[in-house]
Amino acid sequence: MILHPNVECMNGDEKQEFQLHRLKQTVQTVYENVPFYKNAFDEKEIHPSSINSLEDLQKLPFTVKKNLRDHYPFGLFAVPQDHLVRLHASSGTSGKPTVVGYTEGDIERWSDMVARSIAIAGGEPGNVLHNAYGYGLFTGGLGLHNGSERLGMVTVPVSGGNTERQILLIEDFKPQVICGTPSYILTIAEKMEELGKDPRETSLQYGIFGAEPWSEEMRATLEEKLGIKAMDIYGLSEVMGPGVAMECHEAQNGLHIMDDHFIAEIINPDTLEPMPDGEYGELVFTSLTKEAFPIIRYRTGDIASLDRTPCSCGRTSVRMSRVKGRIDDMIIVRGVNVFPSEIENCLLANEDIVPHYQVHIQTEGFREHIELHVEMSEKLYAITNGDEAHSATELLKQTISKKIKDTCLVTMKIKVFPPKTIPRSEGKAIRVVRHSQKKMGV
């Protein structure tokens, strides 16, 4: 077990004192250097001197993604541009991208956090790490890369895509750790099987997967296919990047938040009131050590819960659950809230379908028509033909529909497609597809 006892094993009183000291510094910094925060604090009649306990954090205003876009590109930075060494940005698919900056100190601290994360997941100095996260403005690739090198690992910067080349390098470089989105790593494993290779016979021992919500059933599928331990990593560019929280390989029971650098809260997304530990709500983060882009009570849009009970690995950090889904991806079926990860739980238990699916939503006026698109397994497809294929498809639809009804308490139309029909991911999987045209389609 690799621990960093000075920060990962603090007792409660030490941690609170440590966090409060850093919180006061951060609040003072944004008040003096970021006009947006000074105005927001003044509107609520809050001064940095008002923060005298961690409970006072709840006096501070929230930050939302719209605030970042409204101050695009550099309006929320707390340092002059000549203090920056790097910029990252979101894709901007739903508007202007959200831009974040890093000082040299930020990069150093981020690298340390990711190095700790990789160690928590089982990586060790001298191991080879195969990094299949995308490089570029997305924080995943460079974030894992810097942390891997900081830990002293041999880092293979493969990035995403070119799946057969990924397989070649896994076979030849013999990495112990693989990083990527769970949907793309599954694509790599399936491609190995297509090529007549056994994914379990590689050198891989640990997987660090994130950047999209994924279920316990997906974990079981990846572990069985690849013969590894699969751990969840959490992060987002607005808060820092990957390494904000990491699941330990000893317990695989919640993600340890780097709470020497961040304070996490869970709020009710409708009332904005704090939620008790163990209950699901919207995840909110406040940074404690960022220089270029400190952020106060950022509403992530991710649905999770917090756990402060001791972990068997020995770390005392607050743990967050795996992300259940995003508020944006939540599907409302006749008044019942359902997340794609909950649907995934139902699907992956069925051996007659493969772990690729999409929820298609057609909006017509005030009504939404929802279809779940799934893909028949090669094995089932091979043994059915003609009338048998129709019967098998109808039985599969009924089985899936009943499972979703029993588990998620909703009914939705199921469409079953032949193998290799639903698009494969080379990055983040697209689970929810919204249509404005009259007809659905894949």
C-alpha positions as CSV (number, residue, x, y, z in Angstrom):
1,M,0.0,0.0,0.0
2,I,1.5,3.4,-1.1
3,L,0.4,6.3,1.2
4,H,1.4,9.9,1.5
5,P,0.7,10.1,5.3
6,N,1.2,13.8,5.7
7,V,-1.9,14.5,3.6
8,E,-3.7,11.2,2.9
9,C,-3.9,10.1,6.6
10,M,-4.6,13.3,8.5
11,N,-7.1,13.1,11.4
12,G,-10.2,15.1,11.2
13,D,-9.1,18.1,13.3
14,E,-5.8,18.4,11.4
15,K,-7.5,18.3,8.1
16,Q,-10.1,20.9,9.0
17,E,-7.5,23.3,10.2
18,F,-5.4,22.7,7.1
19,Q,-8.4,23.2,4.8
20,L,-9.6,26.4,6.5
21,H,-6.2,28.0,6.2
22,R,-6.1,27.3,2.5
23,L,-9.7,28.3,2.0
24,K,-9.1,31.7,3.6
25,Q,-6.1,32.3,1.3
26,T,-8.1,31.3,-1.8
27,V,-11.1,33.6,-0.8
28,Q,-8.7,36.5,-0.2
29,T,-7.0,35.9,-3.6
30,V,-10.2,35.8,-5.7
31,Y,-11.6,38.8,-3.8
32,E,-8.5,40.9,-4.6
33,N,-7.8,39.6,-8.2
34,V,-11.0,38.4,-9.9
35,P,-13.6,41.2,-10.4
36,F,-16.4,38.6,-10.9
37,Y,-15.9,37.2,-7.4
38,K,-15.5,40.6,-5.7
39,N,-18.8,41.7,-7.2
40,A,-20.5,38.4,-6.3
41,F,-19.2,38.6,-2.7
42,D,-20.1,42.2,-2.3
43,E,-23.7,41.5,-3.6
44,K,-24.0,39.0,-0.8
45,E,-22.2,41.3,1.7
46,I,-19.4,38.8,2.2
47,H,-15.8,39.8,2.9
48,P,-12.9,37.4,3.1
49,S,-12.8,38.2,6.9
50,S,-16.3,36.6,7.1
51,I,-14.7,33.1,6.5
52,N,-13.8,31.8,9.9
53,S,-14.8,28.2,9.7
54,L,-15.4,25.6,7.0
55,E,-19.2,26.0,7.6
56,D,-18.8,29.6,6.3
57,L,-18.1,28.2,2.9
58,Q,-21.9,27.9,2.4
59,K,-22.1,31.7,2.6
60,L,-20.2,32.0,-0.6
61,P,-21.9,32.2,-4.0
62,F,-21.9,29.3,-6.5
63,T,-20.0,29.4,-9.8
64,V,-21.6,27.8,-12.9
65,K,-20.4,27.1,-16.4
66,K,-22.3,30.1,-17.8
67,N,-20.1,32.4,-15.6
68,L,-17.0,30.9,-17.3
69,R,-18.5,31.4,-20.8
70,D,-19.7,34.9,-20.0
71,H,-16.1,35.9,-19.0
72,Y,-14.5,34.1,-22.0
73,P,-11.6,33.7,-22.4
74,F,-9.5,35.0,-19.5
75,G,-11.9,37.1,-17.3
76,L,-11.9,34.7,-14.3
77,F,-8.1,34.4,-14.1
78,A,-6.4,35.5,-10.9
79,V,-3.0,36.1,-12.4
80,P,-1.6,38.2,-15.3
81,Q,-1.2,36.4,-18.6
82,D,2.6,36.4,-18.3
83,H,2.3,34.2,-15.2
84,L,0.7,31.4,-17.2
85,V,2.4,28.4,-18.7
86,R,-0.5,26.5,-20.2
87,L,-4.2,26.9,-21.3
88,H,-6.7,24.1,-21.6
89,A,-10.3,24.3,-22.8
90,S,-13.5,22.3,-23.2
91,S,-14.8,21.3,-26.6
92,G,-17.3,24.1,-26.7
93,T,-19.9,21.9,-28.4
94,S,-22.8,23.7,-26.6
95,G,-21.4,27.2,-26.9
96,K,-18.1,29.0,-26.3
97,P,-15.5,26.7,-24.8
98,T,-14.6,27.1,-21.1
99,V,-11.0,28.1,-20.8
100,V,-8.7,27.4,-17.8
101,G,-5.2,28.4,-17.2
102,Y,-2.2,27.1,-15.2
103,T,0.8,28.6,-13.7
104,E,4.0,26.6,-13.3
105,G,3.0,26.0,-9.7
106,D,-0.4,24.7,-10.8
107,I,1.2,22.2,-13.2
108,E,3.5,21.0,-10.4
109,R,0.7,20.5,-8.0
110,W,-1.5,18.9,-10.6
111,S,1.3,16.5,-11.6
112,D,1.7,15.6,-7.9
113,M,-2.0,14.9,-7.5
114,V,-2.1,12.6,-10.6
115,A,1.0,10.8,-9.4
116,R,-0.7,10.2,-6.1
117,S,-3.8,9.0,-8.0
118,I,-1.9,6.5,-10.1
119,A,-0.2,5.2,-7.0
120,I,-3.6,4.9,-5.3
121,A,-4.7,2.8,-8.3
122,G,-1.8,0.4,-8.0
123,G,0.9,2.0,-10.3
124,E,4.5,2.0,-9.1
125,P,7.7,3.7,-10.3
126,G,9.3,1.7,-13.1
127,N,5.9,0.4,-14.4
128,V,4.9,1.2,-18.0
129,L,1.7,3.2,-18.4
130,H,-0.2,3.1,-21.7
131,N,-2.1,6.4,-21.9
132,A,-5.1,6.2,-24.3
133,Y,-6.7,9.4,-23.2
134,G,-6.8,12.1,-25.9
135,Y,-4.1,14.8,-25.9
136,G,-4.6,18.4,-26.7
137,L,-7.0,21.0,-25.2
138,F,-8.7,18.1,-23.3
139,T,-7.0,17.8,-19.9
140,G,-7.1,13.9,-19.8
141,G,-4.1,13.0,-21.9
142,L,-1.5,15.6,-20.6
143,G,-2.9,15.3,-17.0
144,L,-2.2,11.5,-16.8
145,H,1.0,12.0,-18.8
146,N,2.5,14.5,-16.3
147,G,1.5,12.5,-13.3
148,S,2.8,9.2,-14.7
149,E,6.2,10.8,-15.3
150,R,6.2,12.4,-11.9
151,L,5.6,9.0,-10.3
152,G,8.6,7.7,-12.2
153,M,6.7,5.5,-14.7
154,V,7.6,4.8,-18.3
155,T,4.8,6.7,-20.1
156,V,3.5,5.7,-23.5
157,P,1.6,8.7,-25.0
158,V,-0.6,6.8,-27.4
159,S,-3.6,9.1,-27.2
160,G,-7.0,7.9,-28.5
161,G,-7.9,6.1,-31.8
162,N,-5.9,3.8,-34.1
163,T,-7.1,0.8,-32.2
164,E,-4.9,-1.8,-33.9
165,R,-1.8,0.3,-33.2
166,Q,-2.9,0.4,-29.5
167,I,-3.0,-3.4,-29.4
168,L,0.4,-3.6,-31.0
169,L,2.0,-1.3,-28.4
170,I,0.3,-3.1,-25.6
171,E,1.7,-6.4,-26.8
172,D,5.2,-5.0,-27.5
173,F,5.7,-2.5,-24.6
174,K,4.0,-4.7,-22.0
175,P,2.4,-2.0,-19.8
176,Q,1.1,-2.7,-16.3
177,V,-1.3,0.2,-16.3
178,I,-3.8,1.4,-19.0
179,C,-5.7,4.7,-19.0
180,G,-8.6,5.8,-21.1
181,T,-12.4,6.1,-21.2
182,P,-14.0,2.8,-20.2
183,S,-16.0,2.7,-23.5
184,Y,-12.8,3.0,-25.6
185,I,-10.8,0.5,-23.5
186,L,-13.8,-1.9,-24.1
187,T,-13.4,-1.2,-27.8
188,I,-9.7,-2.2,-27.6
189,A,-10.6,-5.4,-25.8
190,E,-13.3,-6.3,-28.4
191,K,-10.9,-5.6,-31.2
192,M,-8.4,-7.9,-29.7
193,E,-11.0,-10.6,-29.6
194,E,-11.9,-9.9,-33.3
195,L,-8.2,-10.4,-34.1
196,G,-8.2,-13.8,-32.4
197,K,-6.2,-12.5,-29.4
198,D,-7.1,-13.1,-25.7
199,P,-7.2,-9.7,-23.9
200,R,-6.6,-11.5,-20.6
201,E,-3.1,-12.6,-21.8
202,T,-1.6,-9.1,-21.9
203,S,0.7,-7.7,-19.3
204,L,-2.0,-5.3,-18.0
205,Q,-2.8,-5.4,-14.3
206,Y,-4.6,-2.1,-13.5
207,G,-6.9,0.2,-15.4
208,I,-7.5,3.9,-14.7
209,F,-10.8,4.8,-16.4
210,G,-12.9,8.0,-16.4
211,A,-14.1,11.1,-18.3
212,E,-17.6,9.5,-18.6
213,P,-20.0,7.9,-16.2
214,W,-19.7,4.1,-16.0
215,S,-21.4,1.5,-13.9
216,E,-20.3,-1.4,-11.7
217,E,-21.4,-3.8,-14.4
218,M,-19.0,-2.0,-16.9
219,R,-16.3,-2.4,-14.3
220,A,-17.0,-6.2,-14.0
221,T,-17.1,-6.5,-17.8
222,L,-13.7,-4.7,-18.2
223,E,-12.1,-6.7,-15.4
224,E,-13.3,-10.0,-16.8
225,K,-12.3,-9.2,-20.4
226,L,-8.9,-7.8,-19.6
227,G,-8.0,-9.7,-16.4
228,I,-7.3,-6.4,-14.5
229,K,-8.5,-4.3,-11.6
230,A,-10.4,-1.3,-13.0
231,M,-10.4,1.9,-11.0
232,D,-12.4,5.1,-11.5
233,I,-10.7,8.5,-11.7
234,Y,-12.5,11.8,-11.5
235,G,-11.7,15.3,-12.6
236,L,-12.8,18.1,-14.8
237,S,-11.0,21.0,-16.4
238,E,-12.9,23.7,-14.6
239,V,-11.7,22.3,-11.2
240,M,-8.2,21.1,-12.4
241,G,-8.3,18.0,-14.6
242,P,-8.0,14.3,-13.9
243,G,-6.7,13.5,-10.4
244,V,-9.3,15.5,-8.3
245,A,-10.4,12.1,-6.9
246,M,-9.2,8.5,-7.4
247,E,-10.5,5.0,-6.4
248,C,-8.0,2.9,-4.5
249,H,-7.1,-0.6,-5.8
250,E,-7.3,-2.0,-2.3
251,A,-11.0,-1.3,-1.7
252,Q,-12.5,-0.1,-5.0
253,N,-15.2,1.5,-2.9
254,G,-15.5,5.2,-3.6
255,L,-13.0,7.8,-5.0
256,H,-10.6,9.4,-2.5
257,I,-10.8,13.2,-3.0
258,M,-7.6,15.1,-2.9
259,D,-9.0,17.2,0.0
260,D,-5.7,18.9,0.7
261,H,-6.4,20.7,-2.6
262,F,-10.3,20.7,-2.9
263,I,-13.4,20.9,-0.7
264,A,-16.3,18.9,-2.0
265,E,-20.0,19.4,-1.2
266,I,-23.2,17.8,-2.3
267,I,-26.2,20.0,-2.9
268,N,-29.8,19.5,-4.0
269,P,-29.7,20.9,-7.5
270,D,-33.2,22.3,-7.2
271,T,-33.1,24.0,-3.7
272,L,-29.2,24.4,-3.6
273,E,-29.4,23.2,0.0
274,P,-26.6,20.9,1.3
275,M,-27.4,17.1,1.2
276,P,-26.4,14.7,4.0
277,D,-23.5,12.3,3.4
278,G,-24.6,9.2,1.5
279,E,-27.4,10.9,-0.4
280,Y,-27.1,11.7,-4.1
281,G,-27.0,15.3,-5.3
282,E,-25.0,17.7,-7.4
283,L,-21.2,17.7,-6.8
284,V,-19.7,21.1,-5.9
285,F,-16.0,21.8,-5.7
286,T,-14.0,24.7,-4.2
287,S,-10.2,24.8,-5.1
288,L,-7.7,25.5,-2.3
289,T,-4.4,25.7,-4.0
290,K,-4.9,26.9,-7.6
291,E,-3.1,30.1,-8.6
292,A,-4.2,30.9,-12.2
293,F,-7.8,29.8,-12.0
294,P,-9.1,29.4,-8.4
295,I,-12.8,28.5,-8.3
296,I,-15.4,28.9,-5.6
297,R,-18.3,26.4,-5.2
298,Y,-18.3,25.2,-8.8
299,R,-21.5,23.3,-9.7
300,T,-20.2,20.4,-11.7
301,G,-23.5,19.1,-13.0
302,D,-22.3,15.6,-11.9
303,I,-24.6,13.5,-9.6
304,A,-22.7,11.7,-6.8
305,S,-22.6,11.3,-3.0
306,L,-20.0,11.7,-0.3
307,D,-18.7,9.2,2.3
308,R,-16.6,10.2,5.3
309,T,-16.4,6.7,6.9
310,P,-12.9,5.2,7.1
311,C,-11.6,3.3,4.1
312,S,-9.9,-0.1,4.6
313,C,-6.8,1.2,2.6
314,G,-5.9,3.5,5.5
315,R,-6.5,6.8,3.8
316,T,-8.7,9.3,5.7
317,S,-9.8,11.5,2.8
318,V,-13.4,12.0,2.0
319,R,-14.6,9.7,-0.7
320,M,-17.1,10.4,-3.5
321,S,-19.2,7.8,-5.1
322,R,-18.7,7.0,-8.8
323,V,-20.6,9.6,-10.8
324,K,-24.2,8.4,-11.3
325,G,-24.7,10.7,-14.3
326,R,-24.9,14.3,-15.4
327,I,-27.9,16.5,-14.8
328,D,-27.7,17.2,-18.5
329,D,-28.0,13.5,-19.4
330,M,-30.8,12.7,-17.0
331,I,-33.8,11.3,-18.8
332,I,-37.3,11.9,-17.4
333,V,-39.7,9.2,-18.4
334,R,-43.2,10.0,-17.3
335,G,-41.9,11.8,-14.2
336,V,-39.2,9.3,-13.2
337,N,-35.6,10.3,-13.4
338,V,-33.2,7.8,-15.0
339,F,-29.5,8.1,-15.8
340,P,-27.7,6.2,-18.6
341,S,-25.5,4.5,-16.0
342,E,-28.6,3.0,-14.5
343,I,-29.7,1.7,-17.9
344,E,-26.2,0.3,-18.4
345,N,-26.5,-1.6,-15.1
346,C,-29.5,-3.4,-16.6
347,L,-28.0,-4.1,-20.0
348,L,-24.6,-5.5,-19.0
349,A,-26.1,-8.3,-17.0
350,N,-27.5,-9.8,-20.3
351,E,-25.0,-11.9,-22.2
352,D,-27.1,-11.7,-25.4
353,I,-26.2,-8.0,-26.0
354,V,-22.9,-6.2,-26.1
355,P,-21.9,-3.3,-23.8
356,H,-22.7,-0.6,-26.4
357,Y,-26.0,1.3,-26.3
358,Q,-27.6,4.7,-27.0
359,V,-30.8,6.4,-25.7
360,H,-32.4,8.3,-28.6
361,I,-34.8,11.1,-27.6
362,Q,-37.2,12.7,-30.1
363,T,-38.9,15.9,-29.0
364,E,-42.1,16.8,-30.6
365,G,-43.8,19.8,-29.0
366,F,-44.0,19.1,-25.3
367,R,-43.7,15.3,-25.7
368,E,-40.6,13.2,-25.8
369,H,-40.4,9.8,-27.5
370,I,-37.6,7.6,-26.0
371,E,-36.0,4.6,-27.7
372,L,-33.2,2.5,-26.3
373,H,-30.9,1.1,-29.0
374,V,-29.0,-2.0,-28.1
375,E,-26.9,-4.4,-30.1
376,M,-27.2,-8.2,-30.3
377,S,-24.1,-10.3,-29.4
378,E,-22.2,-12.0,-32.2
379,K,-23.0,-15.4,-30.6
380,L,-26.7,-14.8,-30.6
381,Y,-26.6,-13.4,-34.1
382,A,-24.7,-16.4,-35.4
383,I,-27.2,-19.0,-34.1
384,T,-30.4,-17.2,-35.3
385,N,-31.7,-16.6,-38.8
386,G,-35.0,-16.0,-40.5
387,D,-38.0,-16.5,-38.2
388,E,-35.6,-17.5,-35.4
389,A,-33.9,-14.1,-35.6
390,H,-37.3,-12.3,-35.3
391,S,-38.3,-14.5,-32.3
392,A,-34.9,-14.0,-30.6
393,T,-35.1,-10.3,-31.1
394,E,-38.6,-10.1,-29.7
395,L,-37.6,-12.2,-26.6
396,L,-34.6,-10.0,-26.1
397,K,-36.7,-6.8,-26.2
398,Q,-39.1,-8.3,-23.7
399,T,-36.3,-9.3,-21.4
400,I,-34.6,-5.9,-21.5
401,S,-37.8,-4.1,-21.1
402,K,-38.8,-6.1,-18.0
403,K,-35.3,-5.6,-16.4
404,I,-35.5,-1.8,-16.9
405,K,-39.1,-1.7,-15.7
406,D,-38.1,-3.7,-12.5
407,T,-34.9,-1.8,-11.8
408,C,-35.5,1.8,-13.1
409,L,-39.3,1.8,-12.8
410,V,-39.8,3.1,-16.4
411,T,-40.9,1.6,-19.7
412,M,-39.2,2.5,-22.9
413,K,-39.2,1.3,-26.5
414,I,-36.4,-1.1,-27.2
415,K,-34.8,-1.5,-30.7
416,V,-32.3,-4.4,-31.2
417,F,-29.6,-4.0,-33.9
418,P,-27.2,-6.5,-35.5
419,P,-23.5,-6.6,-34.2
420,K,-21.2,-3.7,-35.0
421,T,-24.1,-1.3,-35.7
422,I,-24.0,1.1,-32.8
423,P,-21.0,3.6,-33.1
424,R,-17.9,2.7,-31.1
425,S,-16.1,5.3,-29.0
426,E,-12.5,6.4,-29.4
427,G,-13.0,8.9,-26.6
428,K,-16.1,9.8,-24.6
429,A,-19.1,7.6,-25.4
430,I,-22.2,9.3,-26.6
431,R,-25.0,7.6,-24.6
432,V,-27.8,10.1,-25.1
433,V,-28.8,11.3,-28.6
434,R,-31.4,14.0,-28.9
435,H,-33.2,14.6,-32.2
436,S,-35.2,17.5,-33.6
437,Q,-36.3,15.9,-36.8
438,K,-39.4,13.8,-37.3
439,K,-37.8,10.4,-37.3
440,M,-35.4,8.6,-35.1
441,G,-32.2,7.2,-36.5
442,V,-28.8,5.9,-35.5
